[in-house]
Amino acid sequence: MRRVAALAATTLEVVAFAKAGAQCRCAMEAKDTGPPPPDYSPRGQASRGRRSVVMATLLVAAPTLAGPIEVTLDGPRFCPRDRRADAKPLATAEAIARARSLLPDGFCGPSRDVDGCDLDAEVIDDTFRVYAHQYRSRGGRHDWTLLAHTYVILDRVGNCLAHIPGTEGTGRP
């Protein structure tokens, strides 16, 4: 309640100050002179040229910086749809093995930066979503820091519905 009273008193003082015709110092210093006159000198033209180049670059780069770009791996190598719909449904271990076979060559290493990959499957609405993530062995544990991951989504018989690569790191800590 005290804050409201103090705010009201301050507001009344400002209104009374304005009615008395007093001007504050900041109002006297702030003058609107309008936009600056155009600079037609060679230096001013070069500045406008640089601004145009910067604006054009930003306009071209803005869509790529605006958000993620949808990328999927497709085709018979990465996302085959070659199994009959009435085929025997896969078990979780079989879905993981099928997803591992669809990963790009060398994804699970071993290489200089990658020691292997972990695959984890979850069943959602009669489909398998298999998450594969590269790892580096550090101190007896799997370190995923700055390494790539991907999702392989399979239907119940193993046909690929989507193969979505994730963001990739630099491969180096």
Buried (B, 14 or more C-beta within 10 A) or exposed (E): EEEEEEEEEEEEEEEEEEEEEEEEEEEEEEEEEEEEEEEEEEEEEEEEEEEEEEEEEEEEEEEEEEEEEEEEBEEEEBBBEEBEEEEEEBEEEBBBBBBBEBBEEEBBBEEEBBBBBEBEBEEEEEBBBBBBBBBBEEEEEBBBEBBBBBBBBBBBBBBBEBBBBBEEBEBEE
